[in-house]
Amino acid sequence: MQFADLARAAAADGDIAPQEIIALRRLGWGDGQITREEAEAIFAINRSIERPSGEWVDFFVEALGEFVLNGTEPRGMCDEDEAQWLMGALDADGRLETMAELELLVRVLERARNVPDTLKHYALGQIEATVLTGTGPTRCGGELSDRQITGAECRLMRRIVFASGGHGPAAVSRFDAEMLFRIKDATLGADNSPEWRQLFVDGVANYLKGFTLTNAQLSHERVKELEAFVADNRVNVGRFMGAMVREVPQAANHFGKVFGRKPDAASFTELEAGGEMVTENEKRWLDTMIDADGEIDELERALLDRVAEDLS
């Protein structure tokens, strides 16, 4: 009740003082976790604040990130219900409009081991919409603009494209690369930040020549299964192996074959080298993206030069 009362008072004022943030932090983590009711109250405060301070943004992102990613097991992930709650809270007033909300969305994908595909698609769509239509101050003091791509927007895009919980963890996926192309086409000729050219070329080239293991991310359900297995004190892997050897002595000579790498399986080094090659499918995709507007623009030329240089 103390947390709810303080939240209502702050929302009514349309402002929140540093001492109120400290009080919310103490009350929110008093029992070691942020509850759903507390998370919704924090969102309500954020919608009421006209000029959020850096201290508020830090608290908002930390508290709600903790709720989404660590509110339930397994920690560091969110399930479909949690993803739907977050998207609903961000869209409660019709659109994602504050920098605190945008920073929260990006931070969740950065910190997550994995998130549902619905949240990944939502995040990319929100970043694209923010870059093309956004206005207002960013957390780092830059600006969002609907007339050009700013340095602040480039840094936001880079963070979400390479997020560990995104479509391609620590690498650029096709979804990401196509978003970069759409933004490029929509902002050609604008007075964009020098960081934009670098981001576009780096991002699309990474998709064409990047390397990501197919099992780089585990699903929410699979992580729960694995953690339950580890936590089950009835399971003893060593005892299981010993029993198997006693029952089937010849198995001791075949552990390497059973549990080792398959002879015909590609090694990590071989898979990584294969990722460096631009495949025929990737070449056709690139041709389609470049031919979409009937001409090769400056950024596309820079991209083609980068790919040719890397392949030479």
N, C-alpha and C positions, 0 to 999 in steps of 0.2 A: 504494500500500500504506500509506503514511503516513496518508492521509485515511481509509482504511477502518479502520486500527488505532485512530485517534483517535475515530472514530465509534462503534466497538464499545465502547471504554472509557467514553465518555460515556453510551451507552445502558445499560451495565451499572450505572453509578452512579445512574441515575435523576435526574441533575442535570448541568448543564453550566456551567462557570465562564466569566466574561468572557474570560479568556486563551485558553480552549479555542475560543471562538467566533472570536476573532481568528485563531487557528491554522487553523481550518477555512476561514475566508474566504481566507487566504493560499494554502492548499493547493488549495482549490476553483478559484480563479481564476488559479492558477499558469500554466496553459496558455491562459488567455483564455476558457475556457468551462466550464460545469458538465456533466459526463457523466451518462449514465443511471444508472450505478452510484453515483455521488456523490449524485445526486438521491434514489435509493432509500435510501441510508444516512442522508441528512438526514431523510427521513420516519421512519425507524426511531428516530432520536434523539428526534424530536418526540413519538412515541407513548410513549416511556419517561419523559419529563419530567413530573413531577407539577405543578410550579408554574413554567411558562415565564416568563422575564423579558422585558421589553420589548426588550432587546438580541437575545434569541434570536428573538422573533417577527419583528423587522426582518430578521435574517439569513435566516430560514426563507422569508419571503415574497419577499425580493429574489432569493435563490439559485434557488428553484424557479420563480419567475416568469420569470427569465432563461432557465432550461432550457426551459420550455414555450413561451415566445414567441420566443426568439432562438436556440434550439438548432439549428434548421434554417432554410433559406431557404424562403420569404421571411420576413424578420425582422418581428416585431410581429404574427405570426399563428401559429395552431397548426392542424395538419391533424387528420383524424379519428383517426388512430393516436395522436397526442399527447393528444387530448382523452380517448380511451378509457383511456390510461395514467393521466392525472390523476384521472379519476373512479374508476378501480380503486384507486389509491393512497389517495384520500380515504376510500373505503369498505372499506379492507382490514380494519379492525377492526369492521365491521358498520354503522358510521354516522359521519357527520362530527361530531366531538364537541369538538375543541379550537378555541380562538379563532384560533390561528395558521392552522389549516386553513381556517376560514371567511374570514379576512382574505386568504389566498392566492387563494381562489376569486373573491372580489370584485375583488381587484386585477388578476387576469388579464383579467377582462371590462372593467375600466376602461382598461387599457393597450392591449388588443388592437385592431387595426384591424377584425378580424372573427374569429369562432370558429365551429365547426360548430354546427348547430342542436341536436344532441344535448347539447352542453355548455351551451347557452343554457337549454334546458328543465331540465336537471339543476340549474343554478344557481338558477333560480326555485324549483324544488321544495325545494332545500336551505334557501334563505332562508325560505320559508314554514314549513317544518318547524321551523327554528331559532326563529323568532319565536313559534310556537305551543307548542313543547315545550322550548326551550333553557333551560339554566341555566349559570351560571358567569360569571367576569369577562370583560369585553371588553378589546380592545387599548387602548381609550381610557379605561378605568377605570369604565365604566358596568356595567350588568348585563343579562343575558338572563333572561327570566322566562316561565314558562308560565302565569302568572296575570294578566298585563297586558302592554301594549305599552310598553316603556321608550323613553326618548329615544335610547339607544344603538341599539336595534333600528330605530327610525325612520331614523336616519342610515345604517344598513346598507342598509335597503330603498331609500332614496333613491339611494344610490350605484349599486346594481345595476340599478335601473329606468332610470336615465339613463346607464348605461355605454356607451361607444363601441362595444364589441363585443357588446352585448345585442341583443334583438329589434328595438328601435327606437333606433338610435344617437342619443343626446342628446334623445330624445323617448320618450314612453310608448306602448307597443304594446298591442294588445288582450290579449295574454297577461299583460302587466304589470297592466293595469286589472282584469282578472278575478281576479288574485291579490289585489289590494287589496280587492276586494269580499269575497272569501272570508275574508280576515283580519278585515275589519270585522264580518262576520256572526258569526264565532267569538268575538269579544271585546267584543260590545256590553254595555254596563253595567259593564265593568271600569274600574279606576282607571288609565286610560291616560295616557301623556304628552300634554301639550298639542300636541306636535309631530305626533302621529298625525292629528288632525283636519286640520291644514294639509296633511300629506302626502297623505291620502286625497283631499281636495278638489282640490289642485293636480295630483295624478297623473291622476285620472280626467278632469278638465277638460282636461288636456293631451292625453289620448288623443282626446277628442271634438273638440278644436279645434286640435290640433297639426298640424305639417307636416313630413313627411320625404320626401325624394326616393327614388324606387324604387331608384335606383342609388347610394344613400348608402354602401353597403358593397359591396366586390368580393369574390368568392369566392376561396378559397385558390388554386384552379387558375388563375383569371384573372390574379391578381397575379403568379403565377409566369410566365405567358406574357408579360405586359407587361415584367417585369423582364428576362426572357431577350431580348426584342426590344431593349431599351435597351442591354443588355450586348453584343449582337452587333455587333462592329466591321465586319462585312461590310455592315451596313445603313447607308445614308446617305440620310436623308429629303430633304435639299436636292438631292442629285444625282438622286434619283427624280423630284422635282418639275420640275427643269430638263429632264430627258429627256422628260417627258410634254409639256411646252410645245413643245419642238422637234419632237416627233413629231406633235402635234396643236395647231397654233398657236391655233386658236379656243378652246382650253381656257383660255387665259390670261384670256379675257373672262368665263369662267363659273366661276372658282374660288369666287367669293362664293356662287353658287347651289349648287355642289357641296359646299363645305365649310362654308358658313355655316349659320345657323339656318333651318330650313324655315319658309316664310311662314305656314303654318297651325299651327305648334307654339306652345304656350302659353309665355310668358316665365316666368322664375323668379318675378317679382312677381305674375303672374297665378296661378301655382300656389300661391304662399304665401297669396294672398287667398282662394283656393278652400279651402285647409286651415282657414281661420278659420270656415268655415260648418259647421254640424252637419248632416250628410246624413240622409236618411230611414233608411238602414240603421243609422246611429249612433243615431238616435232610437229605433228599434225595439229595438236592443241595450240601450240604457239602460232602456227600459220593462221589458224582460225581467228585467234585473238587479234593478231596484227592486221589481218585483212578485213576486220569488222567495219572499219571506217574508210577503207579503200586507199589508204596512204600510210607511209611509215613516218611517224612523227619523231621529234628529237629524243624523247625518252625511249621509244622503241628501238631507235638506232643505237643508243647507248647500251641497251640490253643486248642487242644482237652482237655488238662489239665485245661485250663482256663474255658472252657464251663462246664466241669464236676464239677469243684469247685463252679462255680456260681449256678449250679443246685442242689448242695448238701445241 
